[in-house]
Amino acid sequence: MANGPAYLSEGLERVYTDIQQERMAGVPILNPQLAVQVVGMQAWGKHSLGVLITPWFMNLMLLSSEGNDWHDLPLGSSQRHVFPSGPYEFIVGEEAGIGRYQMCSLFSPMFDFADQGSAVATAEAVMDAIMCEKNHEVIDARSPDTPPPAVTEDRPALGERMDQPLSRRDLLRGAFLRYGQG
């Protein structure tokens, strides 16, 4: 498909590298250790979803794979999309060279990232977490003789369902990695 995830990733990287060099040059919110990179772009229905890392933000990006089918949505409007992990709010944006897209802010500014590798690892974890169903059962691989871990206020017991979905902040702080670990 000409407008598939790889094609869209290349276009995003090209456009945002130009933005970095032209519009963002000298802006103090840039983390000089980071570069523009798209991580995990994949098909999602008739759209593509991935994480865009720039030296000034990290966003989930939802792009149309079938042309500009969001022309009727007002710029800046909020759109809710449901992924396996739950609903997320996206904002409609537009950029020359990309057209209309929808974005969900993850981080801004980016000074908490020491290097590109840590930003990429975070983006990969975000994509994994978004595509994991919430309220899934945790498989307990311990032997039947091993007592279950104590339940604390911070961590539910293995096999329990989460009462509420993780907030975006908790997701990005790695709370999903702690859920259900013994």
C-alpha positions, 0 to 999 in steps of 0.5 A: 500500500503506497500510504502504509505505515512505513510511507507515513513514518518517512513522511512524518520524520521528513516534515518534523525534521524540517520543522525542527531545522526551520521553525524550532531552531534556537527554541530553548525547549529542544532537548539537543540529545534527541532527534525526530523519529517515528516508533511503532507505526502500524495499521489500525483499521483504515488509519496508522498509529505510531509515536512521534519523538521530537526534541520538543515533544512525544505524541501518539500520532494517528494518520489516515492511510486512505487519504485525508478523510478528516477534512470535515473535522475542525482543527483543534477539535477533540476526537476519542478513539478506543484502542485495546487498552481503552479510550484516548483523546486526540486533537486534530491538527494539520501540517503541510506535507502531512495533511490532517492528522490526530495527536495525543500528547505524551510528553512535552518538553522532553528534558526527562530523556537523557538520550534517543535510546531512552525516548525510543524505549519509552515510545515502544513501551507506550505502543505495547501498552496501548495495544494491550487489553485493559482488564486482562487476566494475569496468568500466574505461573507460580507453582501451586505451593507458592503463596500469592504475594500480599496485596497492597494499596499500590498493587492489586493481587495477581489475577485481579482486574484493574478497577479503572484504566490507567491514566496517561500519566500512570501509563507513561510512568510505567505503572502498567509494568508494575501491575500484577508483578509478584 
